[in-house]
Amino acid sequence: MSIVKEFTKGLWKEIPPFRLVLGLCPTLAVTKTASDGMGMGAAVIFVLVLSNVIISLVRKIIPKKVRIACFIVIAASLVVSVELLMQAYAYPLYQSLGIFVPLIVVNCIILGRAEAFAAKNPVLMSAADGLGMGIGFTLSLTFLGALREIFGYGKLFGSAVFGPAFKPFTFMVEAPGAFVCLGLILAAMNYLAIWQSKRAGLPEPAIAASCGGCRACAIGESKQIVEG
């Protein structure tokens, strides 16, 4: 396990919204513009990196029974810091992001990396994991926001992209447009993964999301066997 590997995995192989399909609430809600997506991503980077570092430092003294509560308290403290910083230095962005800034506390990426990685690994590895995941999340939101802003407003970072004859496709900056854009991006990434596997002579990757550690299917099958 290397620091470089832990950092780079979040940039493509495990990029949160498009590979792990995590953090979809802010991904869909705050990406009307590229600047909003980048701003939300920067806030998540701050919280994710520092929460990973702090949790890694105290992981051996946190009782297992209350670890999730401790993770939430740590994340909440950092989110309050982000809110105060944004109110002081980026108030228009803070107003634009609205309720989704405090909701970073319960973002699946924050709690997921804390539970799956930071609580089990040393500080440097946890910092690299958090930074890579945070940057990957920021790139995802910025890219999605750029697509929606270009076609929905005819602008990119507030600057006009097309001429005065362009008619904005307002559907793209509405809620359904966010779902459509996300779905097209996921389809494109799945297609790319299949194409890369075929080119390398490897079997096609499993596209469907795995159940992870869930044992529901195994339990259901066991019950059917017993009942049968």
C-alpha positions, 0 to 999 in steps of 0.5 A, spaced: 500 500 500 503 506 497 501 513 498 501 515 491 496 509 490 491 511 495 491 518 492 490 516 485 484 511 486 480 517 488 481 520 481 478 515 477 478 508 479 474 510 485 471 517 483 466 518 488 459 520 484 461 516 478 464 509 480 462 509 487 456 512 486 456 516 493 454 523 494 449 524 489 445 529 493 450 535 492 452 532 486 445 533 483 443 539 487 449 544 486 451 543 479 447 548 476 454 552 474 461 549 474 463 554 480 458 552 485 460 545 483 467 547 485 465 550 491 462 545 494 468 540 492 473 545 495 468 544 502 468 537 501 476 536 500 477 541 507 472 536 511 474 530 508 482 531 509 481 533 516 476 528 518 480 523 515 486 525 519 483 526 526 479 520 526 486 516 524 489 519 530 484 518 535 482 511 532 485 507 537 481 510 543 474 511 540 470 505 543 467 501 537 460 502 540 460 509 539 465 510 533 459 513 528 457 518 533 464 520 534 465 520 526 459 525 526 461 530 531 468 530 528 465 532 521 460 536 524 465 541 527 469 541 521 463 543 517 461 549 522 468 551 520 467 551 513 461 555 514 464 560 518 470 561 513 465 561 507 460 566 510 467 570 511 470 570 505 465 567 500 458 569 502 455 569 495 457 562 494 455 560 501 448 563 499 448 559 492 450 552 496 445 554 501 443 548 506 447 543 502 453 546 506 451 543 513 449 537 510 456 535 508 456 532 515 452 526 513 455 526 506 456 518 505 463 520 502 465 523 509 462 517 513 464 512 508 471 514 508 472 515 515 469 508 517 472 504 511 479 507 511 481 512 516 479 508 522 483 502 520 489 506 517 495 511 519 495 518 518 499 519 512 495 514 508 488 517 511 490 524 508 492 521 501 485 517 501 481 523 503 485 528 498 484 524 492 477 522 494 476 530 495 479 532 489 475 526 485 469 529 487 471 536 486 472 534 479 466 530 478 462 536 480 465 541 476 465 537 470 457 536 471 456 543 473 460 545 467 456 541 462 449 543 465 451 551 465 454 550 458 447 548 455 443 551 460 445 558 460 450 558 454 456 560 459 462 557 463 464 560 470 459 566 468 463 567 461 459 567 455 461 560 451 456 561 445 454 567 441 447 571 442 443 567 437 444 561 442 438 559 445 439 556 452 436 549 453 433 550 460 432 543 461 439 542 463 439 546 469 432 543 472 432 537 477 431 532 471 436 535 467 441 533 473 439 526 473 439 525 465 446 528 465 449 524 471 446 518 467 449 519 461 456 520 464 455 514 468 453 510 461 459 513 458 464 511 463 461 504 463 462 503 456 469 506 456 470 501 462 468 495 457 472 498 451 478 498 455 477 491 458 476 488 450 482 492 448 486 489 453 483 482 452 480 481 459 473 479 461 468 485 461 467 488 468 461 487 472 457 494 471 452 493 476 453 495 483 455 490 488 452 489 495 459 490 499 458 486 505 451 485 505 448 478 507 441 479 505 441 475 499 445 469 502 440 469 508 434 469 503 437 463 499 438 460 506 431 461 508 428 458 501 432 452 502 430 451 509 423 452 507 423 448 501 
